[in-house]
Amino acid sequence: MKIRMNLASPKYSYVQTDHGQMHLRIWGDQKGINIVCLHPMPYSGSYYDTFCQQLVSSTEYSALALDFIGYGRSAMIDSPISIKEHAQASVACLEELISSGIISDDISLMGFHTGSAVANEIAIVYPEIVRQVIFVTYPYFEKSQRAELLRTLNKDSIGKDLDSLQESWDFTISKRPQGIPFNRAFSNFIEQLQNADRNWFGFDSMFNYPSEKRLPLIEHPVLVINDNSSLTEATIQANEMIKNSVYEELTDAQGGVFELNVDQIIKHVCAFLQSQCN
């Protein structure tokens, strides 16, 4: 009996890099455009599960979701690494997958929050591996803002009692946007809990990244998708610094956009990619 693979379910794999093993989820048949999803920290590639499943079920695109070094099932680290180092590890992973014939080499990057900064750095330093770039919000901060954010960065997010987890529980579960299932919110909480003593690593990486110098260097076509959040104005500022961008705003976006606004994101992504092919 021939068993047909369910393209809406991921295949899991590992790739060795100089920074340690990277874990990844591969969605779709990998015959055409592949959207490589770069997650917000401190989560993992599973943050994109709903998006990737719907994308490959409703379009001809494939998807790949990486776990950055230090997150998800990828190698753990004892201290923060830079956005540039996250980009290096991600590219090493992609190059190995492409050379092995596991994924398509027709790659568009998608970043969310800190993942957008990594996508930006990949496109600048390794332009040949990328065709287009998609930012779903961008955490843009001027140099003085970044210095203050670094100064006040909380590195003691976990204590010796359950009270230290209350803020994370409230943000992820108790005060989650209406419409996000409990089980999905709980899985995100578990991801934060897994690296509770290292959750600040990603923020350290982002606050040390000079976006004001790096964003103007990207030469690829960029789709910037904005939502209604604490990063709304920051994303507008980032968009103004990009040479070749298409700017779109989500409607009725009140948080949890990769659960509640997936249809809109896919619509904007498809329109953008099709416009680049014409």
N, C-alpha and C positions, 0 to 999 in steps of 0.2 A: 504494500500500500504506500502510495506517495503522500507524504505529509506536507501540507502547504504551510509555510512559515507565516505567522501572524506579524505583519509589518508594523502593527500598532503596539507591539510589545518590544522592549529593548533587549539587545544582546549585551552582555557585560564582558569587559576585557580589562587587562592591565598592560601598561607599557613602561619600560624602564627608562628613566631620564637621569641626568647628572644630579638632580635633587632628590631622587628616589622614585619609587613606582607611582604612576598616575592611574587612577581608576576611571573608567568611562562607560557610558551607555550609548549604544549605537541603535538608531531608529531608522527603519526604512530599508530599501534595497540598494542604496548607495550608487545608483546608476546615473543620477543627474546632480542638480544643485544640492549641496549639503550645507545646512545651516549649523554652524558650530556654536553651541550655547555656553557662555561663560558666566558662571553663577555669582550672585552677591555673597560676600562673606559676612557671617560665618557659616553659611549653609553649604550645600554641595550641588552637584549636577542634578540631583533628584528634584531640586526646586523647579525644574522645567518639565517634570513628568507630564503634567496635564497638557502643556503647550505642545510638547513633542508628539504625544499620542494623537492629539487632534490635528496637528500639522500633517503627519504622514497619512492619516486617515482621510483627509479632505483635499490634499494637494498631491502633486507628483514629486515634492521635495523630500529629501531625507534629512536626518538630524543627528547630531552627536553632542552629548553633554559630558563635559569633563568635570572631575573633582580636582580642584586646585591642590597643589602640594600643601599638606597640613589640614585638609578638610575631607569630609566624607570618608571614603575607604582608601584614599591615597596615603602616601607615606606621611608620618607625623614629623613635625619639626619642633625644636626647642626654643627658637626665637624667630621673630618676623623675618620674612624675606621681602625683597622689593617688588614693586609692580613689574619692573624689568625682568627680574628673575622668574616671576610667575609667567611672564610672556615667553621667556626662553624655554622653560619646562614644557609649556603648552605646545610650542612649535616643535620641539623635539618629539613630543608625543604624536602630533599630526604628521610629521615627516615620516615617522616609522610606520604609521597606519597607511599612509599613501603609498610608500615604497613597497609595502607588503600586499598591496591590492585590496586591503580591507575596507577602505573608504574611498569615495570619489575625491579627485583633486580640485573639483569645482566648488570652492569654499567661500561662503559668506559668514562673517563673524557676527554674533549677536551677544551683546553684553547688557547686564542689568546692574545698576549701582556700581560697586567696585569692579564687576566684570566688564563694564564699559571701559574703564581705564586700561585693563589688561588688553582688551580688544584694540584700543587705540595704539598701545605700545607695540603690539604684534604687527599692526598694519604699517607703522612707521619703520620698524627695524627689519621686518621680514615681508616687504611689500609683494614679493613674487608669490607668496602662498595664499594671498587674499584677493578676492575680486571686489566685494563690497563689504561695508561695515554698517551694523545697526546698533544704535544706542537706545535702550529703553530706559530713559532718564540717565543723567550723568552727574556725579557728585563733584561739581566744580567748586573749588575754594581758592580764593586769592592767597598769596604767600603769607600775608599777615594772619588771615583766618586759619590757615593750616598750622601755623606756629601756635596759635592759641588753642586749637583743637588738640594738638599734640601735648601741650602743657597740661591740659585738663583731662586727658585720656584716662579712663578708669581701667586700671590693670588688675583690679581685685574684685572681679565680678562674681566670684564664688566665695562663700564663707563656710563656717562650720555648722550652720543650721539651715533649715529649709527657707527661712525668710529671705536669704540672699537670692533665691530663685524666683521670688514673687514678681519682680518687675518683668522678667523674661516671660513668665507664665501669663501675666496680664496682657503684655503686648502681643504675644503669639496666640493665646487661646481665649482668655476671658474677654478681651476687647477686640477680638478679630472682627474684620468686616463681615456684615451679614451676608450669608450665602456660601461662606467657606466651611466645608464639613469639618466636624470636630476631628475626625481621624487624620485629615490632611494637615490641620493645624498642629495636632499632637506630634506628627512625624517631624514637622519643622522644629518643634520644641525639643524633641529628642536630639536632633542634629545640633542645636545650640548647646544642649546639656553635654553632649559627647566631648565637646572642646571648650567647656565652660571656663577652664583656667587659661585658655588661649584665644578666647573670642576677640580679644583686642588686637591680635596680630594683623588682621585684615585692615582694621582702621588705621593702625600704625603705617601700613604699606600705603594706604590711600592718602593719608595726611602728609606723607613724605614725597608724594608724586607731584612734580611741578606741572600741573595741567596747563597753566597759563603759557608755558613754553612748549609743551608737547602737542596740544590740540592743533595749533596752526600748521604743524608739520605733516599732518595726514593728507595724502594726495588722493585717496580713494573716494568714490562716491559714498556718502554717509546718509543714512536715514536716522533721524532723531525723533523718537516717539516720547512725548511728555505725558505725565499724569498729574493728578491733583495730590500733591504730597509735600513733604518738607524740602524736596529737591526740585520743585517746579521752577523756581526762579534760577536756581543753580543750573538747571538744564537749559534754560533760555540763554543764560550767559555762555555756556559751553557751545551752544549752537552758533552763536554770533562769532565764535573764533574759528569755525571750521570753514574751509575754502569752498567746498562743494557739498552742500547738505540739502536734504529735503526734510522739512519740519512738519510734524503731524501731532495733534493732540487727541488723547483718548477722551471720549465722552462718558459721563457717569462713572468716572474712575475715583474711587474713594479708598484705595488700598487693595492689596491682594490681586494686582492686575493679571498675574500669570495664572490665576484661578478664575477670576470674574470677568476679565476683559480679553480673553484669549481670541475670541472671534474678531474683535477689532484689530488686535495686534497682527493676526494672520492676514487680514484684509490689507493692512498697510504694508506689510512685508511683501506680499504677493504683488501688489501694485508697483512697489519700488523695484523689485527684482525684474519684473516684466518690462518696466520702463528702461532698465539698463541693458536689456537684451535687444531692444528695438533700435 
